[in-house]
Structures are given as structure tokens and as C-alpha cells.
Amino acid sequence: MTSSTRSPLFAAASFAAALAVSTGAAAFQDQGDKEVEFTGGFSHTSGSNIGTVNADVSVGYYFAPRFNFGLRQTLNYSFVDEGSDTWTASTIPFVNYNFETANPNFRPFIGAFVGAAYNEDNATGTAGPALGFKYFLSDNTALVARYRYEWYFDDLSLKDASDTSDGNHIVTVGMSFLWK
């Protein structure tokens, strides 16, 4: 591994470790809490002529202290050099399990989703896993980082969702707000 590769990885690991051991707000989601998240991100595939920006808005409900479900609306816009730019939106219900850690501010989560992805030309189904973390700055406000992989399929056949070339890696960061 070169030093230029290690530096971003070391910085990301150091940041995550600092968040995990720091102190601040001591909150945990309660049953009945509601949540709204605003996140966004961007990517450029190495060796391609496509850059993408994305934005998500989600609304969730904690039906148990560690479980929440909700609905996420996403919008992805791809800039294609020497080609037509494209947009894709997704409407995806989700469910997440939130882990409790030694640091009450740091809340990793894992989840799954299934929904629809569409643009002006096509519509298809989408499903996949998600994982990430929330770092609470106060009892009601948290930083959020999330990774999800979206598989696309035309029907509910598992063979259609098995080809990983039919999906996207999506990383977003943003803010989460809780209320009773």
C-alpha cells in the first residue's frame, strides 16, 4: 500500500475511532421516536466518464428502541462526458437495527430495503443491504454516514438480483433529527 493510499484510510479510521471514544450527548432512540434524515454524496467511477451526485431524504419511526422503519426518497444525477446526463430516483421502504455501544453517542446500524427505482424512461425494483453509523451531537441531532448497495430487478425472481453488475454502491453523509 502506498503512502498516498494509506493517508485517506488512516484519516478515516482515526476519525471513526475519535467519534467512538469521545463523550457528549447520551441519547438512545426510544420506542415511538420519529426521525428525519437529510444526506447526500457523490462519486466518480475510476476509468469511466461518469460522475454522480445523490441526495436522500428519509422519514423513520422507532417501533422498538433499537429498530426503526421508514421511507427513503433518493435522487441520483449522473454527469456523462460526451453523452446524455441521466437521473434516477428511488422510493424505498427500509428497516434498520441500531446497535448500542460503550459510547452512547456512537450508534452503528445495519438494515435492508426494497422499493422502486425509476426515471423518465424506465422503472425497476431495487433491494439491498445498508449499514452505517450515527454520531449524536445532542439528544435530537446526529451526524449520519451510510453505505448501501442497490440491486435492480424487473420481477421478484432471485436470479435477476444475483448479478452484481446490475447495481450501485452508494455512500452518503448528512444529518439526522429525532423528535417524540
Disulfide bonds with the S-S distance in Angstrom:
none
